[in-house]
Amino acid sequence: MKKLAVADRSLCKNCLSCELACSQAFYKTYGDSTTCIKIDTKKDNSILVKVCNQCGLCAKKCPTGAITQNAKGVYMINKKLCTGCLTCVDVCPKNVMAKVEERPVPSKCISCGICVDACPMGILEIQEA
């Protein structure tokens, strides 16, 4: 299975380069709703890096079957089958699915590695199991 992973969360500097790269690549703009990786600050001021672990809950809950797993284990959204009901966005345990009002279909991490290349601390990696 191919998935995005965080090697060492403690090294994250909250620079948001990963979020920016993801947003720019897929939406040509940056905003909290346009990135499939999220950097948050916990109550204790530590950094939380949230990434899709390809758990498949979005696919299980999709009422139209628009989300399926490819040969590499990555869950992909079929834009032709998606009705934009946003059930997948609502059930994502990591809250890392992107949805902007102007587009009828949400986006999810496809383990492309753009954020990995953008991270100056080198804490992100694409794993193949």
LINBELMO-V415630 format. One record per run of one state. SS is the DSSP state (@ for helix, = for strand, . for the rest). FROM is the first residue (numbers start at 1). LEN is the number of residues. If there is no record, write none. Layout:
BEGIN
ss->SS from->FROM len->LEN
ss->SS from->FROM len->LEN
END
This chain:
BEGIN
ss->. from->1 len->1
ss->= from->2 len->5
ss->. from->7 len->2
ss->@ from->9 len->3
ss->. from->12 len->5
ss->@ from->17 len->11
ss->. from->28 len->4
ss->@ from->32 len->3
ss->. from->35 len->3
ss->= from->38 len->4
ss->. from->42 len->5
ss->= from->47 len->4
ss->. from->51 len->6
ss->@ from->57 len->5
ss->. from->62 len->5
ss->= from->67 len->3
ss->. from->70 len->5
ss->= from->75 len->3
ss->. from->78 len->9
ss->@ from->87 len->5
ss->. from->92 len->6
ss->= from->98 len->1
ss->. from->99 len->8
ss->= from->107 len->1
ss->. from->108 len->6
ss->@ from->114 len->5
ss->. from->119 len->5
ss->= from->124 len->5
ss->. from->129 len->1
END
